[in-house]
Amino acid sequence: MGRPSNVPAPLVLPEPIFLLPVRRVFASLTLVLGIAVFPAHAQDRVVLQLKHTHQFQFAGYYAAVEKGYYRDAGLDVQIVEGTDAEAPLREVLSGRAQYGTGSSSLLLARLSGKPVVVLGVIFQHSPYALASRQQGETPDPRRLAGKRVMLGPLSAPLNHADELSAYLKREGVPMEGLQRVEHSYDPSDLINGRVEAMSIHTTNETDYFDRAGFPYDIHSPRAAGVDFYGDNLFTSEQELNANPERVRAFRAASLRGWQYAMSHQEEIAGLILAKYSRRHDRQHLLYEARQMVPLVQPVLVEIGYMNPERWQHIADVYTDLGLLPKGVTFNGFLYNAEPGANLAWLYRIGGGAALLLLLGAAIHFALLARERRRSADAIRAGEERFRIMFEASPIGIALIDGVTGAFSDVNPRYREIAGRSEDAFASHSWLDFVYPEDVAGWTLQMGRLAAGDVQEFRTTLRLVRSDGTTVWVEASVVPLQAGPHLKLCMIEDVTDQKKTEALIWQQANFDQLTQLPNRRMFLDRLQHDVVKSRRDGTRIAILFIDLDHFKEVNDTLGHHQGDVLLVEAARRIAGCVRQSDTVARLGGDEFTVILTELQLTDRADAIAQDIIDSLLAPFELGQEQAFISASIGITLYPDDAASVGDLLKHADQAMYAAKGAGRNRFSYFTPALQVAALNRMRLTNDLRSALKGDQLRLYFQPIVHLSTGRIRKAEALLRWQHPQRGMVSPLEFIPLAESSGLIVDIGQWVFNESIRWVQRWRRDVHPEFQVSLNQSPVEFQREGGSYDVWLSALRQAGVPGQAIVVEITEGLLLDASTMVTDKLLQLRDGGIQVALDDFGTGYSSLSYLNKFDIDYLKIDRSFVRNLAPDSSDLALSEAIIVMAHKLGLHVIAEGVETAQQRDLLAAAGCDYGQGYLFDKPLPAGEFDALLRSHAAMLAAQ
């Protein structure tokens, strides 16, 4: 054990014969003094009780065991898993464990009379947070009011959720405003919609959310100024009073273990899997380690550090929650690693120092006669000290001849880093160990040093070890005065740093899934290729590739299988180009290819077709097969654009042209595409002002009851009266509204207009009159959307929900997510009926009709158009009608244009008909007049 810093080093003096008895007395006193000042520890067996099961959250304690830090401190430590969050407090206070890990609620325990003492803080910031399904761009905890939430065991006191309750209170969401559900600690309960939010550790559950592809929001108490400490190491007053040295040793060894664990994450993850638990895989343990770094802050803050002012902040939060009275103090709660009250050890050291000084003085006066030899002895002592420092230095040090490269002296650390034996250094020069590609740079630097151009230099290079592996070192070289060519070379192993830098570079420039260049690397290479093409006078082709129908595969088979498909697609695309070309993944299912040094444009055609053909082959995804295609846009430099930005924009436009032409094809950029894109942009901008400019119109088409001929329903259809373009087709502007997000406001306007008219018609025409509204899938599926606004508007207008029918497409029912189900249930609860539009043309399935609350089926006009006696379309229509009636659904036939079609449908039992036979879509005013004349005609009969 080292001496205290305030005790002077003993003088190194010769030992004459007459002083041997004095030396023996001195040695005896030193031994006695050492025992008094630094008493030895026996191997004490102690128990550390964790608050959870084994995971990286407790990595420092495993490291302290594995690296022998506890053993060196005289401790035999048993680490025990936690069965519940209260286990550490319970076990430490009962004496069955001497130490435990706990949250900031230890402060509540202390102030309730439980004698606990915090030894050190491990997490400078708490990992506790609240997770919910992602809703909108900004997380808003107020959306959780009235929702089902897991915060902790219902039978446990509030301090299981103290941070979160304080956070919610500050955000205006009181605990009584939540539906508390017993915590299962199973992330799938949130993913599957059993609850709307649950308390989590940001170091743990978020990994499982990411793996499941679950979009989530994190509500952190720190966002509202509730900044608690996380895991804390604690003991009891009984243990501290009875074994103060053991407490000190245990704390120091534990914190040393934490320093090691946070610097050697891979190693400790392997240790946990090998000796503690395989409950979590290696990927999860390393994820947990990475997430812990900003919470533990091992670089910025000394592990174990705790600030009394932070604890006062925590106490103030508890006071705000009503858990503590104002002005409480927590004396004795925080452990003082350097107590000032216990000075016995200082007295021992002082006495020892005084004794040493007296003895030193006696020796000094006794040896005055030998003063002439003091200088020589001091020099020898200095040389010995240098030799000790040289041998024990943690930095590799060698003396090298700057001309021949021969080694004069090498310390053990240098030999260890270089991976060579002592004999190897005796028979080789420096350059023999340098990696061949780094020899030229090293030789140049040594030449500049020999010529006096530089006084010293520092460089990074690789050394080749005896086993053939390489090690990165940072070398510093300075000349010595001892010889004209002698150089002092110091090296440090920076291999891990280089690996980290390489990993960071890889992650910044390459897609983690496919290992292709990402957007950043793609743009960098494209810029470089454009410069080279401009210099060489060659062409470049850019292929913008989008996978068709990938979303369906992803939604049906899951994100994992979707990732497998993307990796295979990347491999196939890369197999169609040269190694000198670039294949990149921009994100999602979008890929790009740069074809350089083109002489003929038809080569781009051939490669694009090869890519399309290669992607048509089936993808084997576990037990399933998936089929996709690709739409490719091609643009040429310098033919189509001079800048990188314009090239990408034009390639994107060409790709959308390929999609619009039917997909599974390629399309070159043309100026016409630019004009079309410009028109779409301008039309989108005009659409933004259409609502405010009163340019939208609502038309209604009658839906006739076939058995009576009465008009009891109507379908609302949107039209746009553009001030310059005239009437714009919905087929043209609805896709623009969907892509721009304007569809939401437009849909609300349609609804408001519809209830205004249906209110009048239910009053003046028939009390059960209904209006059908077409709802866009984009509008229906948007996150955070609900029908609360619609239902409120119906109540204010005094119109029942049965007055409205929402028409949706079958494609929506493919995604049988909780969101879709919840919205359908909300419509049913509000009395609004649902019609399945274009039935028979999509993914028709009896299971959808049985599972969801559907009221109407609308037979697509493609069946009605060719209706004739004994036709297959009539047979299909009759089958649909019979099936629907068996399931309790009504049927509406679209596109009825002839009396024969009407009669055949009526004979088949179809309930309603809609089409030009009855009338075309009419402006609201004209349709109102039609209804009134129709009602008057029926009344006259």
Secondary structure by P-SEA (a helix, b strand, c coil): ccccccccccccccccccaaaaaaaaaaaaaaaaaaabbbbcbbbbbbbbcccccccaaaaaaaaaaccccccccbbbbbbbcccaaaaaaaaaccccccccccaaaaaaaacccccccccccccccbbbbccccccccccccccccbbbccccccccccaaaaaaaaaaacccccccccccccccccccccccccbbbbccccaaaaaaaaccccccccccccccccccccccccaaaaaacaaaaaaaaaaaaaaaaaaaacaaaaaaaaaccccccccaaaaaaaaaaacccccccccccccccaaaaaaaaaaaaaacccccccccccccccccccccaaaaaaaaaaaaaaaaaaaaaaaaccccccaaaaaaaaaaaaaaaaaaaaccbbbbbbcccccccccccaaaaaaacccaaaaacccccccccccaaaaaaaaaaaaaacccccccccccccccccbbbbbbbbbbbbcccccbbbbbbbbaaaaaaaaaaaaaaaccccccccccaaaaaaaaaaaaaaaaaacbbbbbbbbbbcaaaaaaaaccaaaaaaaaaaaaaaaaaaccccbbbbbccccbbbbbbcccccaaaaaaaaaaaaaaaccccccccbbbbbbbbbbbbbcccccccaaaaaaaaaaaaaaaaaacccccccccaaaaaaaaaaaaaaaaaaaccccccbbbbbbbbbccccccccbbbbbbbbbccccccccccccaaaaaaacaaaaaaaaaaaaaaaaaaaaaaccccbbbbbbbbbccccccccccaaaaaaaaaaaccccccbbbbbcccccccccaaaaaaaaaaaaacbbbbbcccccccccaaaaacccccbbbcccccccccccccaaaaaaaaaaaaaaaabbbbbbcccccaaaaaaaaaacccccccccccccccaaaaaaaaaaaaaaaaac
